[in-house]
Amino acid sequence: MNVKVKEVWARLRMMRRRDSGMVTSEYAMGIVAAVGFALLLYEVVTSGQVRAELQAIVKRALSARM
């Protein structure tokens, strides 16, 4: 029975040692991609046509009768 316990502990240690996360370079690339997407989204939302549409939606929502 002592041998079985040792085998289970050995398996648990091996499972814990697996590298399932991102490395630093992957984090850096993920951050660069997220910043790029955020800039693109900011440019779209602050463009004239989209800004006018968003303002119209807000005005309609605020002037709606309940």
HELIX and SHEET records of a PDB file:
HELIX    1   1 ASN A    2  ARG A   17  1                                  16    
HELIX    2   2 THR A   24  VAL A   45  1                                  22    
HELIX    3   3 GLY A   48  LEU A   62  1                                  15    
END                                                                             
